[in-house]
């Protein structure tokens, strides 16, 4: 479930190259500045703000940078992403920040800047930073995260990557001015692998797509197998024949194709798919030669969020989101909510609106965030990655939450997920 | 309102010897207990009625504190959480979170009395010491709703932070403290004007606010922050923080929720959630004296009126632990319904 799986921008079969071109000119989107909640509107409401009247309201400007990407449409009609995927999460977080901020004379604004052209997106974002915005939440490709980081280098601004799970952004290509709320591929693969090992499903057949993102997720699974004592007994590459998304008919051929593709595999407990683009993985459950569960990018999936999570106070959070967006919350909404709430949390703790103070607080060991995962979330000091539990879920319900019982760690069990300090290739964060 | 179980229930204070013979108890073990068995029960202290809300079962389990046994289970509204008694102990009030109301039962008979408006998703509430009104935290709506429990009218709505939860009332009734879980504040509210006096930033996800009996301090637990903040009620300055360290327990699992402070002000008890322990704290030093191992994911706590026993709700192990307050020992665990949440003890 990497950046391509859940993070599509196109909204229907009609979406195509023409859409990208038209969006390039419409670079700057609506200003979503949200005023603090007006007090005294409800009958009997008397939430007087006690701060001294001489205190001016301190403003923190947040930019959401959206790169409009153009992936192939998903197999299922249910999987077309909503137009405001991620944006709704940002809006909810700004609302939450402002509800808190009104008690502290702090105000948060959100501006969404979007483009299909990375260079234009970067230059538009840089203009906002020149105008005083200190925080850029990026829902972009890995390359564009780096372009943003490098364009903003030396300025008092922080990029929070909420859109790319690419491990190199946390490794050899890490940047000191980038934090990551999106879980890395390694974290997702580890979260899934811990559960499979807990189930004693240790023999895996891996079916991977042929794209670079598929290979990256497959590599994360290979690493997870090695770390947690599973074995990939065979790998097979699945080549997607490019064609139209649908024809009048389809199941007849799939029903023949998938069993024969999975025939003669060595003994295995589970079949894993690495298909970040969502081009074939959904075809595997219930069609494999051997009756085995399917997991990975489809089937049982690791994810940062699930629209049906109700533990740890998440019910209220989900309700709040649904009232705002008239839909359920998706992983990208959550990752962006965490990014924007992190900024708000830093502002209330540091009691400042100066980006410099907030960035220092976000990177300090004092920072923690309550984010409906049952434990505090913090940023890893060696690569800027958010430590967080990983949900392992089917389409309808979470099945479990990793780290699993028994996977121990010297400092934090959350560091059994993803790249730990001793193995990091990131040097930008070194003291 | 739906599904109120219309069991006739003898008044246990007056006809205790007969009640078991009525045979209405859900627990098979309790059926057929004799008066003699009741007399030899080892629990210290008087005989009280303990009410436990079972969040998942939509029921209340009633425990006899002298027997330390569940004696009855009553169906209530959906997702019952916070539970308190009226000042005269006639009514049991339950936050039925998924029904978006507060349900009132006769505390002795458990007959349904009426439903109070509450605002959306009520979770915890507190009564004014005079017995009225009721202050309800609406977790879903960033509000505290003030309700007259006699006339069933909403008197006011007070805007607070995101996800209001904990509700503490000063003994003189002048100050209400509400905690907001996502804003991470304790909001001090003047009950005369319903205006916010002050907002004190505490650690992440504050769950419960509890005044000391003398009204001098407010203790606020922070579930994700893993601390309890002690605030001077007059100046709203932070006096100190209680921190917890349990050998062999991952620090992230230490998640303080329920707080109860003995009337003499010497000891505080804090439920530590998935650490499965209740911390006993010396209030003079704010140091933990002892950790008592209880059931799993312990959240809320309630003393008996004589403060000889403390009952804990253990959400994931579906039971209640009973702590002997003097000996600081867990003396019993009592099976209740699924996901026990709130607990209150009546003086009868």
Interface residues (C-beta under 8 A of the other chain):
Chain A: X37 X39 X42 X43 X44 X45 X46 X47 X48 X49 X50 X96 X99 X100 X103 X104 X313 X316 X319 X320 X341 X345 X348 X349 X368 X369 X370 X374 X375 X376 X412 X413 X414
Chain B: X121 X139 X140 X142 X143 X146 X154 X155 X156 X157 X158 X159 X160 X161 X162 X163 X180 X181 X182 X183 X184 X185 X187 X193 X194 X195 X196 X197 X198 X199 X201 X204 X205 X223 X224 X225 X226 X250 X252 X253 X255 X274
